[in-house]
Amino acid sequence: MDLKLTGQRAFVSGSTQGIGYAIAEALLREGASVVINGRDRDRVENATQALRAQVSGSVVSGVAADFADPSQVAGLLEGLGDLDILVNNVGLFEVAPFAEISDETWQRYFDVNVMSGVRLSRHALKHMLAKKQGRIIFVGSESGVNIPADMVHYGVTKAGMLALSNGLAKLTRGTEVTVNAVLGGPTYSDGVADTVGRISAAQAMPADDLKAAIIAGNATSLLQRFIEPAEIANAVLYLASPLSSATNGAAVRADGGVLTAMI
């Protein structure tokens, strides 16, 4: 199927690894040009080179910026230019007891998980509305709907991301601009793989056994395995495509059946 993305210009935040990298690769394979992003300049350059090697003839560039630092974000926005597709993917997550999460950590999570989308969307939306076409996609999480007790700060900021996405969609009335979110479920991203690796080493338990135990402990998962980053990327590709023109203001599930409510 032709997703009609050839010639489109996209920016994907937090895309040197994991879900963001998979999204960037998928967009490149569909003919879009992509600007990737990460905090570390060397990692951005390495990811850019890897994408060029993986997708022959691809047009990809990178920019380093830490979304916890507003001054770095301002510099990124100054050189970003007009976009056809914005993917708000960057995010922080960790398991932490609620009572031990400091105000500083709460603020950092809000800056990265919510304000990144505010700042990037404010930049992109004005250009998109002026030409009456464009796509903004937020990579959300089922944790923004069903807040996990051991990651309250993560869940609350992911809920804020969903609210932001829904609110921005209401600004697009009468245009071909859409704003949507993807509700991902437990995904075996690089960050999750690192966490599983540390825990398995500490518990002297094979990583595959630990992965299986984690999913087995999630009673509502219908998939009964971790989601692969490419599966989230597939959902993002659809929402980035003109073929999704009737989908706006939505939270599209790619959660593996973790969320059990009908709506």
C-alpha positions, 0 to 999 in steps of 0.5 A: 500500500502506498501511504503517500508520504514521499516528499514529506518532511518529518521530525521525530523527537527522541529518535536515536534508539527504540520506538523513535528510531523505528518510527524514523526508519519506517518514515524513511522507507515510505519516502519521507525525509526525516530529522532525528533527535537525541540529547547526545551529539555523537549518538545522533550522528551514529543513528543518522549514519545507521539510518542512511545505511539501512535505508538506501537513498534516504534523506535523514539529518539529526539535531542534538537537543535535551528537552529538559533544557528550554534553551536547547529546545529554543535552539532546535526550533530556530533551525527546524523549519517547516514540517509536514509531520511532527512525531512527539516521541521523546519521553522519560520513564522509570519505576519509583516509589511515589513518596521518593519522587522529588519536586525536581524529578516531577518538573523534569518529567513534565518538561520532557514528557509534556512541554516537549510536545507543547513547544514542538507543536506550537512551532509546527502547528502554525505552519501546518494551519497556514497551509491547511495540511499536516500531521502531529502524532503523540507517542503516548502510553496505556499508562496515561489512561491506567496510571501505574502505582509504581510510575505515578509521575510517568503516568500523570505526564503521559495523561497530560500528553493525551490531553494536549493532543486532544486539545490541539486537534480542536484547533484544526477544524476545517483543515486537513491538519490532524492531531492524534496519539498512539496509545502504546502498551508494554514495548521492548524498547532499548530502555526497557531492554536495559532495565530488564538486563539490569534486573536479570543480572541482579537476580541471576535470571535469564533475560528471556525468562524475566521478560516472560514473567513480566508479561505473565504478570500483566493479567490484561495483556491479550498479546501475551508478549512485549510489543516490538518498536516497529509495531508502534511505528506502523500505527504512527505511519498510518496516522502520518499518512493522508490515508488517515484523513478521517482520524483526528483527535483520537487516541489509537490503541497499539497496546496489545489489549492491555486496556480492557474498557470498550472505549 
